[in-house]
Amino acid sequence: MTHTEKAKEIFAQKYHCSQAVLAAFADDLGITEMQALKLGGCFGGGMRKGEVCGAVTGALMAIGLKYGQCTVEDLESRKITDDKAIEMLDKFKSENGSYLCRELLGYDISNPEDLKIIREKQLFTTFCPKMVESATRIAEEIIFG
């Protein structure tokens, strides 16, 4: 199963987009799927405020696990991680028009009236899987080349 297939499968089980993307990479990046699901738990729906898409945030967390700085002296890893994060954001925006949840959905998840419309239009099940797929595929390219 590819990372994209796994992310879409996890998302279809009603996990947040952030959880699905990060968990798809867990085995490859030294954490358990349970840890990934817990780590990604607060980032869906742009942190519930329509900010950076949770799928993108999950991808950024995975990229951080691969390349991230973990000692004070390791400034090279910091630079690499910063560059990879910018690459992720730029590619996702180029492909999807934005990396902000509220712009992608066309509605603000933090607004109760907009959330009602999002649910009525079933955007979480029709639109968001495309964002999960896009973020996972781009992250996979960045992580595994």
C-alpha positions, 0 to 999 in steps of 0.5 A, spaced: 500 500 500 502 506 498 503 512 503 497 516 499 493 510 499 494 509 506 493 516 508 486 516 504 484 509 508 485 512 515 482 519 513 476 515 510 475 512 518 474 519 520 480 521 522 483 528 521 486 530 515 493 531 519 492 525 522 491 521 516 497 524 512 502 523 518 500 516 520 501 514 513 509 515 514 509 513 521 512 506 520 518 509 515 519 515 520 520 511 527 514 513 530 508 508 531 501 509 528 498 511 534 503 516 536 502 519 529 494 519 530 495 523 537 500 528 534 496 530 529 490 530 533 489 538 534 491 540 527 485 538 522 481 543 519 487 548 519 487 547 527 480 548 527 480 555 525 481 554 517 488 556 517 494 551 514 490 545 511 491 539 516 493 535 510 499 540 509 500 540 517 501 532 517 505 532 511 510 538 515 510 534 521 512 528 517 518 532 513 520 534 520 521 527 523 525 526 517 529 532 516 528 536 523 533 539 527 534 535 534 540 538 537 542 545 538 549 545 534 545 542 528 544 548 524 544 544 517 538 540 519 534 546 521 536 549 514 534 543 510 528 542 514 526 550 513 527 549 505 523 542 505 517 546 509 517 551 504 518 546 498 512 543 501 508 549 502 509 552 495 508 545 491 501 544 495 499 551 493 501 551 486 497 544 485 491 547 489 491 554 489 492 555 497 494 551 503 489 555 507 483 551 509 478 556 509 481 558 502 481 551 499 474 549 502 471 556 500 468 556 507 471 558 514 470 552 519 471 556 525 464 559 523 458 555 525 454 557 519 460 556 514 461 549 518 454 547 517 454 549 509 461 545 509 457 539 512 451 540 508 455 540 502 459 534 504 466 537 503 469 533 508 468 527 504 468 529 497 473 535 497 478 533 503 480 527 500 483 530 494 487 535 499 490 528 503 492 525 497 495 531 494 499 533 501 501 525 502 504 525 494 508 531 495 511 529 502 512 523 499 516 526 493 520 530 498 521 525 503 523 519 499 525 523 493 
